[in-house]
């Protein structure tokens, strides 16, 4: 036997379910910022690219910034994982850009590691004009060009805080 509150709640629940379905369908049809493929990641601040030094195949290797030379160690495969996130895999070493952990109150060197299939290897692209800010899912740190005098120096680091529009944390992906 239905009560009057049941007769009211069932139609409300049906409307809620229908609204959620429309919302989820609309979200799933939003295309990712870039299609899957190989790209160079170029710093807006220095015009240098993210580079796997000496085509290293070492898990834990720190990434550097270097002049563009069109080699595979400077190309990165972006693979959309859904939910706004990508994995970024070096086209030469097959290793993935990874937030290695550590304190987030200072710059943390960006590394490459074997696939772990976790949020430490997931990256979101936030559009900044025609370029992007690249943010890690695990700690919400942004990829940043250390912009020191040396090409190697601190290399590419992860840094806390919103950096949208700052050339050191703005990247051209082509």
N, C-alpha and C positions, 0 to 999 in steps of 0.2 A: 504494500500500500504506500503510495507516494504522499509525502506531506507537502504542504504548500511551499516550504523552503526548498525541497528537492526540485519541485517544478520550476522554481526561479533559478536555482543554481545550475541545473543541467544546461539550459540554453546559454547561460553566461559562460560556462566552461567550454561549450562548443564554439562560441565566438572567440574565446581566448585561444583555443587550439588552432582555429582557422587563421587568426591574425598572426600567430607564431609561425605557421607554415608559410604564409606570404612573405613575412620578414626574412625567414631563413632562405627561401628561394631567391629573394632579391639580393641578399648578401652573397650567395653562392655564384651569382651571375656577374658580379663585379670582377673585371679582369685584373690580374696581377699587374704591378707597375711595369714590369718588363717580361718578355717571354723567356722561357728556359733557353739557355745557350751559353756559349763562351764569350766572356767580355774582359776588357782591361778595366781596372779600377784606378782612375786618375785623380790625384789630389787637386782641388781647386786652388789651394794655397801655393803649391810649389810646382805643379804640372808634372810631378813624378808619379810613378805607378806603384801599386802594391806588388812586391816581388818576393818570390821564394828564393832566397839566396843560394846561388850555385846549384839550382834545381835539387835542393835537399829533399831527401825522402825520410828525414828524421822526424818522428813524431815529437812535438815539443819545440821545434825550430821556430825562432822568432822571425816574423816577417819584417822586411825592410822596405824602403822606398828607393826607386832607382829610375834612371832615364829609360824611356820606352825603347825596347830593342826588338819587339815583335816575336819574342821567343815564348814557348809554351809555359815557362815558369812565371810569366807575367799575365797569363790568361786564367780566368776563373770561371768555372761552370756554376751558374746560378740555376738551382732547381727549386721551383715553387712547391712548398709543402702544405699550402692551405693556411687559412687563418691569418694571412698577411705575412707569412714568414717563408724564407728561403734557407737552403743550405748553400754554402759557397765552397766549392771544391777546386783545388788547384788542378789545372788541366795537365800538368806534367807529373807531379808527385802523386796525385790522387788523394791527397790529404785535405782535411777540411779546416777552414778558418774557425778558430775556437777561442772563446774567452777562457783563459787558463785558471781563473779564480784569483784569489788573493784580495788584498785590501782594495776597496773601491774609492778611497779618499785620495788616491794618487793615480798617476798614469800607469796602466798595466800593459806590458808588452803583448801585442797580438801574436798568437802562435797558430801553427797548423798541427792537427792531430789526426789519428786514425778515426774512422767513423765511430761515433758513440750513440748516435740517434737520440740526442738529448737537447735540452734548451740551451746548453752552452755552445752549441753549433748552429743555432737558429738565429736568423738575422731579418730584421724588418727594414724596408726601404721607405723613408719618408721623403716625399718629393719636396725639393727646394728649387723652385723655378724649373729649369731643364735638368738639374742635377739631383743628388740624393744625400740625405743623412742616413747612415747605416747604423742601426741600433741592435744590440744583442738582446735576446729574449730573457736570458737567465737573470741578469742584473740591470738590464736597461741602460747599459753603458754604450756610448757612441764611439765608433771608429774615428780616430783622429790622427792627422799627420802631425808628428811632433815638431815639424818645421824648425829643427835645430840646424846649425851650420853644416853638419855632416849628413851625407845621404844615409848612412847607417845609423849613427847616433842612437836615439831611442827608437828609431824606426817608426812603425805604425803602432799606435797605442790605443787602449780603450780608456775613455775618460768619462767621469760622472757629469751629470747635469745636462740640461737642454742646450744644444749647440746649433739649433736651426739657424741657418744664415751665416754662421761663422765659417769663413773659407777653409780653416784647418779641419773642420769636420764636414765639409761638403765635397762630394765625390761625383765625378763624371763616370758613367758606366757605359762604355761603348766597345 
